[in-house]
Amino acid sequence: MNRSVLAAPLVDGLGKTTGTPDVLRVVLGVTLRRPDVSAALADANVRQTRLRDALKRAGLAPADLQTSDVSGYPSYDNKGRPPRSSCPRPSTPSGPWRPPPARWRTSPSTRVARRSACR
């Protein structure tokens, strides 16, 4: 048994605080797959723009919308292979089978802060 862990101080406590929340923060985004990274990013950008425009029409200030993440990566199954539906094996093999390029997944997201009108 490690004595240095046992010799460390143990702190336990209980507290209570009150207050009225005045800001709600959420992260919203879209995730989609396309055959190549350019198409995935282009389509995701269109959808993310629609999301941001809808939030503005709902009354959120542009200053309260911030891009928080843009990611793009190949999409594989849980065994490290491209999805079966996108890479069927030939019915008559004429050489070594090679999977086609993986599909690309993109996930841009927007951080949203909704500030209370009752300050």
Backbone torsions as a table, in degrees:
resi	resn	phi	psi	omega
1	MET	NA	139.6	-178.1
2	ASN	-81.9	109.9	-176.7
3	ARG	-70.3	-27.0	-179.0
4	SER	-65.8	-30.4	177.2
5	VAL	-71.0	-40.8	180.0
6	LEU	-68.6	-29.3	-177.8
7	ALA	-81.1	-10.8	-179.0
8	ALA	-71.6	144.6	179.1
9	PRO	-67.3	146.7	177.7
10	LEU	-112.3	126.5	-178.9
11	VAL	-118.6	130.7	178.1
12	ASP	-135.8	142.2	-178.6
13	GLY	-159.6	170.7	178.2
14	LEU	-142.3	134.0	-179.5
15	GLY	-140.6	168.5	179.3
16	LYS	-143.5	137.2	176.6
17	THR	-136.5	154.7	177.8
18	THR	-131.2	157.9	178.9
19	GLY	171.7	166.7	177.5
20	THR	-107.6	116.4	179.3
21	PRO	-62.6	139.4	178.7
22	ASP	-123.7	-1.5	178.1
23	VAL	-139.4	132.1	173.2
24	LEU	-111.1	127.4	179.2
25	ARG	-117.6	130.2	176.1
26	VAL	-138.1	158.7	174.1
27	VAL	-118.5	123.4	-179.9
28	LEU	-118.2	144.8	179.3
29	GLY	-160.0	179.7	176.9
30	VAL	-125.1	148.6	175.4
31	THR	-132.5	130.7	178.1
32	LEU	-150.4	164.1	179.2
33	ARG	-121.4	139.6	177.1
34	ARG	-141.1	163.2	-176.5
35	PRO	-64.7	-27.7	178.0
36	ASP	-138.8	161.3	-172.8
37	VAL	-65.0	-35.5	-179.9
38	SER	-63.8	-45.4	178.7
39	ALA	-65.6	-40.0	-179.7
40	ALA	-62.7	-46.4	-179.8
41	LEU	-67.6	-39.5	179.7
42	ALA	-63.6	-47.9	180.0
43	ASP	-65.9	-39.8	178.9
44	ALA	-64.8	-38.0	179.1
45	ASN	-63.6	-42.0	177.5
46	VAL	-60.6	-46.7	-178.3
47	ARG	-68.5	-38.3	178.6
48	GLN	-66.8	-36.5	176.9
49	THR	-64.2	-41.6	176.5
50	ARG	-60.8	-41.7	178.4
51	LEU	-61.8	-47.7	179.9
52	ARG	-62.6	-41.4	178.8
53	ASP	-62.6	-40.6	178.2
54	ALA	-63.8	-39.4	178.5
55	LEU	-65.9	-38.1	177.0
56	LYS	-65.4	-43.2	178.0
57	ARG	-63.1	-27.9	179.0
58	ALA	-79.4	-1.9	174.9
59	GLY	107.9	2.3	178.2
60	LEU	-79.2	140.1	179.5
61	ALA	-75.0	141.5	177.7
62	PRO	-54.6	-31.3	179.2
63	ALA	-67.1	-18.9	-179.7
64	ASP	-92.6	5.9	178.0
65	LEU	-115.8	125.9	-176.5
66	GLN	-140.3	131.2	173.7
67	THR	-64.4	125.9	-176.8
68	SER	-110.5	-17.9	-178.7
69	ASP	-166.1	141.2	169.4
70	VAL	-136.7	118.8	179.4
71	SER	-131.1	150.3	175.6
72	GLY	-144.6	130.5	-178.8
73	TYR	-155.2	156.6	179.8
74	PRO	-67.6	147.5	-178.5
75	SER	-104.3	119.9	179.6
76	TYR	-123.6	165.3	173.6
77	ASP	-81.3	-175.6	-175.8
78	ASN	-73.6	-0.3	175.9
79	LYS	-110.5	12.6	177.4
80	GLY	81.6	14.8	-179.9
81	ARG	-108.5	154.9	171.7
82	PRO	-59.8	153.9	-179.3
83	PRO	-55.0	141.3	-177.8
84	ARG	-56.5	-39.3	-176.3
85	SER	-62.6	-24.5	-178.5
86	SER	-96.9	-0.9	-178.3
87	CYS	-144.3	69.6	178.1
88	PRO	-70.0	146.5	176.7
89	ARG	-76.6	144.9	178.2
90	PRO	-65.8	147.3	-179.0
91	SER	-71.3	-31.0	175.6
92	THR	-124.7	101.1	-177.1
93	PRO	-62.0	131.4	177.2
94	SER	-119.3	30.1	-178.5
95	GLY	147.0	-175.3	-179.0
96	PRO	-63.9	135.9	178.7
97	TRP	-76.5	133.4	177.1
98	ARG	-127.5	130.1	179.8
99	PRO	-68.8	147.3	174.9
100	PRO	-69.3	168.8	178.5
101	PRO	-55.9	145.2	178.6
102	ALA	-65.3	157.6	171.7
103	ARG	-77.2	158.4	-179.3
104	TRP	-108.6	137.5	177.9
105	ARG	-110.8	133.4	175.5
106	THR	-123.9	149.6	-178.4
107	SER	-144.6	74.4	173.7
108	PRO	-75.6	148.6	178.6
109	SER	-141.5	156.4	-179.1
110	THR	-122.5	129.7	174.5
111	ARG	-86.3	128.8	-176.4
112	VAL	-118.3	132.8	173.8
113	ALA	-117.8	119.1	177.3
114	ARG	-105.3	113.3	-177.6
115	ARG	-93.1	140.5	-179.7
116	SER	-67.2	138.5	176.0
117	ALA	-79.4	-12.3	-176.5
118	CYS	-102.9	74.2	-179.8
119	ARG	-102.9	NA	NA
